[in-house]
């Protein structure tokens, strides 16, 4: 658990290239060196491949299972659950 918690708060050394044109209305006010933007891209790609994937549900379940993990420490924006990407 301690290693997972450390990873969640870790700044990533390299970040991905965000698209110049947003495929959906994303809130780009997040820290690009946190894990949240990578998860946004991953969920977007998975949804493009298969809308029936359960990635979002599994992530939400993990966050509920480990309440010590703070989503905002991972770069999640406030109200992220209300964004279309995470519904």
SULWOGI-V173418 format. One record per residue. N is the residue number from 0. RES is the residue in three letters. SS is DSSP state (@ for helix, = for strand, . for the rest). PSI is psi in radians with two decimals (none if undefined). Layout:
# SULWOGI-V173418
((N/RES/SS/PSI) (N/RES/SS/PSI))
This chain:
# SULWOGI-V173418
((0/UNK/./-0.72) (1/UNK/@/-0.73) (2/UNK/@/-0.73) (3/UNK/@/-0.77) (4/UNK/@/-0.72) (5/UNK/@/-0.77) (6/UNK/@/-0.68) (7/UNK/@/-0.55) (8/UNK/@/-0.04) (9/UNK/./2.46) (10/UNK/./2.30) (11/UNK/./2.43) (12/UNK/./-0.57) (13/UNK/./2.46) (14/UNK/./2.81) (15/UNK/./2.92) (16/UNK/./2.05) (17/UNK/./2.57) (18/UNK/./2.49) (19/UNK/./-0.70) (20/UNK/./2.21) (21/UNK/./2.27) (22/UNK/./-0.49) (23/UNK/./3.09) (24/UNK/./1.59) (25/UNK/./2.61) (26/UNK/./1.84) (27/UNK/./0.44) (28/UNK/./0.14) (29/UNK/./2.90) (30/UNK/./2.05) (31/UNK/./-0.22) (32/UNK/./0.12) (33/UNK/./3.05) (34/UNK/@/-0.37) (35/UNK/@/-0.85) (36/UNK/@/-0.60) (37/UNK/@/-0.70) (38/UNK/@/-0.66) (39/UNK/@/-0.82) (40/UNK/@/-0.74) (41/UNK/@/-0.83) (42/UNK/@/-0.72) (43/UNK/@/-0.83) (44/UNK/@/-0.75) (45/UNK/@/-0.70) (46/UNK/@/-0.59) (47/UNK/@/-0.56) (48/UNK/@/-0.79) (49/UNK/./1.86) (50/UNK/./-0.29) (51/UNK/./0.14) (52/UNK/./2.80) (53/UNK/./0.43) (54/UNK/@/-0.82) (55/UNK/@/-0.79) (56/UNK/@/-0.71) (57/UNK/@/-0.68) (58/UNK/@/-0.78) (59/UNK/@/-0.68) (60/UNK/@/-0.75) (61/UNK/@/-0.74) (62/UNK/@/-0.62) (63/UNK/@/-0.63) (64/UNK/@/-0.56) (65/UNK/./1.33) (66/UNK/./-0.24) (67/UNK/./-0.41) (68/UNK/./2.14) (69/UNK/./1.95) (70/UNK/@/-0.62) (71/UNK/@/-0.50) (72/UNK/@/-0.40) (73/UNK/@/0.04) (74/UNK/./0.04) (75/UNK/./2.36) (76/UNK/./2.76) (77/UNK/./2.37) (78/UNK/./0.33) (79/UNK/@/-0.54) (80/UNK/@/-0.37) (81/UNK/@/-0.19) (82/UNK/./2.52) (83/UNK/@/-0.64) (84/UNK/@/-0.57) (85/UNK/@/0.21) (86/UNK/./none))
